[in-house]
Amino acid sequence: MTEVRVRFPPSPTGYLHIGGARTAIYNWLFARKHGGKLVLRIEDTDAERSTQESIQGILDGLEWLGVTWDEGPYFQSEYAAEHMAAAQRLLADGNAYKCFCSKEELEAKREAAAAAKGDYRYDGVCRKLSPEQVREKEAQGLPYVIRFKVPQEPGKVGFDDQVYGRVERAHEDIEDFVIVRSNGMPLYLLCNVVDDIRDRISHVIRGQDGLSNTPRQILLYRALGAELPIFAHMPLTLDLNKAKISKRSHGEIVSVQFYREQGFLPWALANFLVLLGWSTSDDREIFSREELIEAFSFDGITRSNSIFNYRKDDAFSFDGITRSNSIFNYRKDDPKFFTDPKAININAHYLRTLPIEEIGALVKVEFQKEGLWDSAYDGEKKQWFLKNLDMTRERFHTLKDFASLGRAWFADDFAMDETALAKNVLKHPGLKEWLPMLAERFDALPELSHDETERVCREFAEELGVKVGVLVNGARAVITGQVKGPSMFEVFAQISKQRVVTRLKGATQYFE
């Protein structure tokens, strides 16, 4: 195959989770680097669990992450006739046979093998049936499955995996596996191979849990007379207990939609997910799309499983997390939010370095959800709005922080950080009178500028015989609700004179 063609085949039985998203990103990066194509195939043959809602969630998640596909989405269920035709061809060519063993018979053999402390593999009893015996059982209306006929002669099925190297499995260690159920539905092993052949897939890039299936699928490729793709199996993503990340076990915490709702930037999450099992020789962590496409290769994929360091409420810890006041307050204000510290830090990097216009468009969506959006921010107050974002984003970690920690810049119903109140306000009882007095001096100014507010604060502090920091930090707390932030002289000048004066005058409420 001269053209690079890869595929992402999610099962629409739930949301797009981070493990699946990482697989999609790896395939997308490989296709883009080599000028190839990414095929999106929805494997919806599990009719009972597949839903239209899940399909749409997968499409939305991929589009949000910026993972674009070149063909599809194709739906596996639409090719059921092709899958069954392949099974019939394998039967006709002598590469498969009908198995009439009942569930009870197979279970009894499994139990006998377990009692003997041995491993059970199907003994191929129906493989030995003559054509006449097969016709007789069919005439009796006995249900049957179709099994693939694994070669019995000594030998091995081997392939060179791009991550794990040479992988081999002896014929004798592979049982005659089922390719069509007794209800006439072809199984994943067969459907997947038939679809990959039809879609001319050159590289199969998937999780390490697919490694054990590969020898059986190679047998199917050969029996169907098809060229083998190149295989690359990625390490799994595990939780802190070394259990595989899954939708059933971990709930929404591992869904892409969850991180979208928590205020993550799409490329920041994509950048983080790539690092779960892949790295460069210089351990670089921040990449633009173009840089990551250029840098990505199978050589950087590790063979060891990666750990997704999410934290549950009952096991919450700040270990490894930057202990700045902003992230501490964020976690404190929203205890249900938890995720990998590296994900938070990468997201914060992009939040603080992307063009402010791009951040503005994303914050607009967040403000609309929170009821904070003012149409004037798209008009006469646009530059004021963007400057506020630019001044505050240095200490923020997600888009939600603008509506929580930064709420005081845009609304009067903001929360007061308890640490800021105790440390910078209540610790200095004189502020009950001093802050309203400072408000009067600010109100007398034609406008609040950096230089004028600094002059007023320093002169007033000198009159009172206190450090200027006592006034400034107290003012920060009652004006922004926070312990730290941009220079308060810039804040005085930017946040609006009316809000500054009103909030300083209202400082008395915190002492009552």
N, C-alpha and C positions, 0 to 999 in steps of 0.2 A: 504494500500500500504506500503510495507516494504522498497522498494527502493526509494530514493529521486530522482525525475525526474522533472526538471524544463525546461522552454522553453523561448526563446526570439523570438518573431514573428514580425519583422519589416515589414513595408509596403514599397516596393521599388518605392516610388514616389518622391524621392529626396535623398539628401545625408544623412548620419548618423549624426543626431544632438545630442547635449550633453544630452538632456533628454532621448533619446533612448539609448545612450551609458551608461548612469547611470543605466538604467533598466537592460541592459545586464550585467553590472559589478555586480550588486546586485545578479542577478540570478547565475552568474558564481561563486561568492564568496560562496553563500549558497550551491551550488552543490559541490564545492571543500571541504568545511568544513565538509560535511556529507558523503563524498565518493560517491556522486551521479553523475548524468549525466545532461549535458546541451544540449537540443535539439534546433537547429537553424531551424526555419521555416520561409520561405519568404511568406508573405501573399500578393500574386500577383493577386488577383481576380479582382482588378480594372485595367482591360486590357488597358484602354485609358491612364492612368497615369503611369503605371508601365513601367520601362525601364531597359534594360540590363546594361546600364551605372550606374543606381542607385543600382542595385543588386551588381555589382562589387565594387562600392564605399562603400557599407555596409560591404562586406566581407573584403575589404582592411582595413577599419577603425577598425573593430574588431581585425583583426590580428595585426595591428600596436599597439593597446592598450594592446595586450597580452591576450585578451579574447578568449580562445580556446573553441570550442564546441565539443561534443562527438558524436553527430549524426546530419545528415543533411549536407548541407542545403536541407530541403524538400521544395517543392513548392506547396502552397495551391491549385493552379489551377489544379494540376495533380490529385486532389482528388474530383473533381466536381461531379463525379458519386456517390461517397460515401455521399456527402452532400445532393444530391437530393434523394438518397435512404433513408436517415434518414428522410427527409421531407415526403416522401411517407409513410414511416412507421408510422410517427406521424398522418398522415391523416387516415391510415387504423385502427389505434388503437383508433381513436376518440379524439386524443389530439390536432388536428389541423383541420382547415376547409378552404374552398375556399371562398374568399371574392371578390365579383363582383362590389363593390362600385367604382364609377368613381372618378377621381381626382376632378372634378367639384363638385360632391356631398359632398365629404369630406371637400373641401375648404369652401363650404357654411355652413357646420356645425361648422367649426372652427370659421368663421366670426360671426355666431350667438352666439357662446359661448363667444367670445371676447366682443361682444356688450352687453351681459348680465353680463360682468365682471366675467366670470367663466372660469375654466380650461377645455379644451377640452380633452376628452378621447373617443376613438372609442366606439360606443354604441352597437356593437355586432349584428347589424341588420342581417348580413349574417350568423351569428352563428345559427340563428333560421330557416334558409332555410331547407326545407325537401329534401330528396334525389331526389325526382322528380323535384323539383324546381331547384336544382343544375344541373341536367341533361338537363333541358330545357334551362338554361342560357348557358350551354356549347354548346348545339346544335345551339344556336344563334351566336356562335363564340365570345361571350363577353370575354374580357380579365379579368384575375383575379390574385390576389396575394394569398399566403397561409399564414394564421394567426395562431399563437399558441393559443390554447384555455386555458386561465387562469382560474383556479378554481373559481367558483362563490360563493361557501359556505364561511362563515366567517372563517378567518384564516390569518396566516402570513407566509411569507417566511423569514427565519432568518438564520444567520450564524455567526460564531465567527471569525472576522477578526484578524489577528495576530498583526495588528497595531492599528486599530480603535475600537477593541473590538466587542461587540455584535451589529449587524446591523439587523434590521427587517423592513419589508415592508408589509403592509396589502394587501390581494388579491384585495380588491376593489380599491386600488391605482395603480394597474397595468393593463393597457389596454391589450386587445388581440393584441399582437405585430406581425408584419410581419416577416416571416422567409424566404419567397421566393418572389422575385419581379415578376411583371407581365411579364417580359421577360424571366422568367424561371431561373434566377440566384439566388441562395441562398444568404442570407445576412450574414454579419459578425457574428452576434450573434449565428447563427446555425453553420456556418463553424467552428468557433473557438471552440465550444463545441465538435463537432464531431472530430476535429483534436486532441483536448486534450484527449479525450477518447481513440482514436486510439494510440496516442503516450504515453499513460499511465502516464500522467502528475500528479504528486503527490502534487505539490505546484504551485499555480498561483501567481507570484510576478510581479506586474504591478503598473502603476500610479493610483493615487486617482481618476482620471477621469473615470476609469473603474468601480468604486464602484457602480454607479447607474445601471450599466448593470448586476451586479452580481445576484440580485434576479431573473431576467428573465432567466439568464443562469442556475441558480440552478433548475428552473422549467424544463428546457430542459434536464438537467442531469437526473432528476428523471423520466421524461417521457420516456427517452431512457434506463432506467434501469441501469444507471451507478453510480458508487461510486463518491461522491463529492471529489474534491481536497481540500486542505487547501488554503485559500486565504490570501494574504498579500498585502495591497495597500499602496503605498508609497506617501508621499506628493508631490505636483507638484513643478516644478522649475519655478519661476516667474522672470520677469524683474523688473527694478526699479519702473515701473508704476503698478506693481502687475498684469501684464498681463502674461498669460501662454506663456512660451518660445515655439516658433513654427517655422518651416521652412518658412512658408508663410509670417509670420509677421516680422521676424527678419533677414532673409537672411543668408549670409554665416558666420556671426559673431557667430552663434550658431552651426556651423558644426565642426565635429571632424577634418576634412581635413584642415580647416582654421587654427587651432592651430598647426597642424603638419607643415603646411607651414610657420607659424610664429616662428618656432624654439622651440616648446615645446618638452619635453621628454615624451615618451608615458606613462611611469608609473607615472610621475609627474601629468599628466592630469588625469589619472585614480584615483590617490590618491585624487586629488582635487574634482573630481566629486562625489566620495563616501561621502565626507563631506557635500554635498548639501542635507541635510535631515537626516544624520546619525552621531552619535558621541559616544564616550566612556565616562564613568563616570568621567574620569580624563581630558577630553577635549583634548586628544592627537591628533595631526594632521599629523604626519609623520609616515608612515608604510611601511615596505617592503611587498612584496606579501605574504610571509609566515605569517608575523605578522597580516596582515589584514584578511587573511583567518581565522586565529585563533580567532581574536577579533570580527569578524562580527556576529551579531545576530539581530533578529527582535526587541529585547528590545531597541536597540540603535536608532531605527528609530523614528523620531519625527512626531507628527500629524500635525504640522504647516508647511505651504509651505515655501520652501527655496527661497532666493533671489539670482539670478545670477547677480552680480554687474558689468555688462559690461557697457562701456561708449561710447556714440556716439560722433562724432566730434563736434556737436553743443552743447553738454552738458559736454564737457571734464572737468575734475577736478582732482586734485592730492589728494583730501581728502582721507585719509586712506592709501595712498601709501608711502612707504619708500622714503624719499626725498634725496637719495644719488645722487651724480652727475651723476653716470652712468645711473641710470634709468631715471633721468631727461633728459639727453642727448638722451637717446634712444627714449623716447617719443617725444622729440623735432625733432629728425632727421626723425622719422617715424610717423607722426601725425595720420595716418590712423589705426595704431595698437591700439587696446583698448581691455581691458578685466578686469576681476575681480582681484583686488589687491592680494587677497589670492592665486589665481592661479599663479600669477607672483612670489610671494614669495616662494611657494612650489616648483615651477619649479627651481628657483634659488638655493634652498637648494640641490636638486638633482644634479644640474649642478656643484655645488661646492664640493660635497661629493662622487660622484660615482668614481670608479677607472678611472684614467686618460686615460687608454687604451680604455675603453668603450666610454668615451667622444670623444676621438680621432676618433673613427670609425664614430661617428655621425657628427662630425665637417667636416670630409672628404666629406661626402655627401653634406653638405652645401657649402663647398669650391668648389666642382665640379660644383654646380649650379651657383656660382658666378665667375667662371673662375679663382679662386685663387689656385687651387690644383696643386702641383708640385709632380711628381712621385717620386722624391727623398725623399719625406716625408714618403714613404713606405720603403725606403732603407737607404742610408747612412745618411740622415738627419732626421730619425725618432725620435731619442731621442731629438734632437733640437726642432723639431716640438712639441712633447709632453710636453717638459719643458716650451715652450712658452705658451701652453694652460694652464698648471698648474699654471704658474705665473700670468696669466691674469684673470682666471675664477672667482676669488674671488669677482670681482665687476660686473660680468655679470649675466644676468637674463634669456636669451634664447640663443639658438644655433646661431641665427642670429647675436648676439652681437660680436661673434668672427670675423665675416666678415665685421662688421661695426665699432664698437668701437675698436676692436682689429686688424683692417686691417693694421695699420702701422707696425705691427710685421712681416707681410708677404708680403707686397707690398708697393710701393712708392707713389701710388695714393690714399692717405688717406685724410679724411676731417679733418679740424682744428676746434675744438670746439671754438665757439666765446668767451665763458667765459674764457677759457684758454688763448686765444690770448690777450684779453683785460687785464685780471688780472695779468698774469704771463709774458707777453712779452712786450706789448706796454706801460704798466705802468712804465717800466724801460728802458728808451731810450738808456742807456749805453749798453744794451744787443746787440744792433746792431753791436757793435764792440767786446764786450766781448765774445759772443758765438763763432764767428769765431776764436778768439784767443784761446778759450778753445779747439776748434777742432784741432788746430795746436799742442797743448800740448798732446792731446790724440793720434794724428797721430804719434808722436815721440815715443810712448810706443811700445814695442815689441808686446804686446797684452793687451786687456782691461780686467782687473780683478776687482772684487769688491773693494779690498783694495787699488789698485793703482789708480783707478778713484776717490775714496773718498779722497785719499791723494792729488791728483792733484787739485781737486775742492776746498778743504779747503785751500791749499796754495795759489791758485789763488785768492780766495775771500779775503784772508787776505791781499794780495798785493793791491787789488783794494779798500780795506776798506769797503766792503759790506758784508752782511750776506750771508753765503753759500747757504741759501735757495733761494736767488735771482737767482743765477746761476743754481741751481738744478731744480727749478720749471720752469725757462725759458727753460732749456734744455728739460724737460719733454714735454712741450707744442710743441716745434718744432720737437721733435723726435717721439712722440706718438700721438700728436694732442689732448691729454686729460689733465684734471685738476689734476686728481689723478690716482694712480696706484701702482704697486709694487715699492720697493726701487729703486731709479734711479741708484744706484751703481750696483745693480743686472741687471737692464735693460741695462746699458752700456756694461756690460760683456756678456749679452746674445743675444742682438738683432743683433749684428754683427758690427765690427769695421768700415767697409766701410759705412754702413748706418748712424752710429753715426756721423762720421766725415763729411760726405756729408750733412747731415741735419743741423748740427751746422753751417757749412759754409754758408749754404743757408738761415740762419736766417735773413739776410739783406732784403730779399724780403718782409718780413712782415712790414717793416718800410717805404717802398717806396710807 
